[in-house]
Amino acid sequence: MEKTNWDLSKIYSDEKSFYEDVERVKDEIKKIGDLKGDFSGNFKEIITAMADSAELMQRLYVYAHMKRDEDSRESFGQTIALETEALNNELVTAGSFFQPNLLMLTEDELDKLIVDNDLELYRSYLDKMFRFKPHTLSQEEEYIMGAMAKLEEGPSNSYYLLMNADLVFPRIKSLDNIRLTSANYVNLLKNKNREVREEAFTKMYSTLGMIDNTISSMLYSNINNTALQAKLRKYDSSLQMMLFKDDVDVEVYDNLLGVINDYLPVLHDYYRIRKEYLKLDEQHMYDVYLPLTSDFDSKIEFEDAKEIIIKALAPLGEEYIETLKKGFEENWIDVYPREGKISGAYSWGEYKSDPYVLMNYTDDLDSLFTLAHELGHSMHSYYSRKNNEFIYSSYTIFVAEVASTTNELLLLDYLIKNAKDDAEKLYLINHYVESFKSTVFRQTMFAEFEKSTHALLEEDKVLTLDVFNDIYYKLNEKYFGEAVNIDREIQLEWARIPHFYSDFYVYKYATGFSCAVMLSQNILNKEDNALERYLDFLKDGGNNYPIDQLKKAGADISKKETIISAMKVFENQVRELETLLKNK
């Protein structure tokens, strides 16, 4: 086995062992069905069977889809991926009775079931489920809500098909007549030729403008569905309902928006610096992705990348580094692109497997950062799985980007400190500033758009195309400042953002990045117990709620100070960037 290919045979060595587990899951599904008739009497057997089958199902599902991703041309991977999706749906359906029955119990009845059946291990797992009781309807009403759930996916599904299947964008005449797509749009805005950037920008929004009322109707329906569900489930708002899942208070969301708004003058300064350095008479919305510096190019082969990452992550301690080295040596990573392999990058695995990484490494700086990022996910998964029972081995989406971003920031710090000249240092600092811009400021602007639109609907206002456009245009004016011409076309940018169909999700990118900045700074500055607290965070898995996990790690995102701390780092980087540009 090549050291640059992952080894999935460590999960299933052959087809026979894979299908033996398929049969075991089918047996568990039948067992769960037989047990559900006496919920309280069979409580221990039910919850044990559900946990065992979920672990088996995870193994099958992960293996099948990773097998398909390593070579999509092979029929075996395609077949088992479809088979495991169908089997997983069967398992979910079989266990769908559990939560409604659990939430019909009183708190005393649940406690008695836990004590009588010696299920203390499951107490936290069950308590997290039971906390939804005040927002759970009667059995008959829940049945209706469940039946209607598929209809709620209508706007999202329609938007996906419209944007990815039906909508055809025009060609870019100023760049070899290539076809504009949603996928290549941002790269076109990075093109040095201003004519290319302006043409891509204009054609993106003129095309969306042909169907803007349709997309407006889809987003309005999506927001309406969420608001109705929140009202029926007795939440104060859609925002509260979506944050309740992670036990996050609305104040966390509001604090993020408040602090970022306070630091918008620093962002405006960055755009002023860009405009002056790039010698733009006017800086338009199609200029804001143009690289500030492009005279640094570095070839970084995979073997060199390994050494760089090991050195850069050394502040995370000997235990972390030794485990990381094991990942390089024991075929965790599928490194290079090849025919049939899926594009992109991810970290995946199942409870008992290696925390695998899929890469398409291309010997450049972007690949280096992507590798460090995905290894952050994998190391988080490694510690979570190693230190917890299966039911507590997965961390939430709220904290999912913290470890990966912490790795990137430690790498960035190492590269900046070891830059061979000012050109390289300038490139790296601008990379840092751009990460803040895209992950914190942009996602917070999206979060503010969501809060405004949902709030209007909850005030019984109608959300029309003009309302969406007006809110979004004014947000661009506020976030980009006077150094940027806010072209009228940008009012329609909301129509190309798929995240708005996953309500109140994008703010997690901003909070996660802010926490990663604080945690990486704590580690680099060798704050008291900073490393131990960070490793404990990685090991916690799904035991505690995400806010509590981050608080113990040293980044209390419920307090404004954590976000302010990240913003001070951003401000310092902008000032250093300006100094380097003046001396260039």
Order of alpha helices (4+ residues) and beta strands (2+ residues): alpha-alpha-alpha-alpha-alpha-alpha-alpha-alpha-beta-beta-alpha-alpha-alpha-alpha-alpha-alpha-alpha-alpha-beta-beta-beta-alpha-alpha-alpha-alpha-alpha-alpha-alpha-alpha-alpha
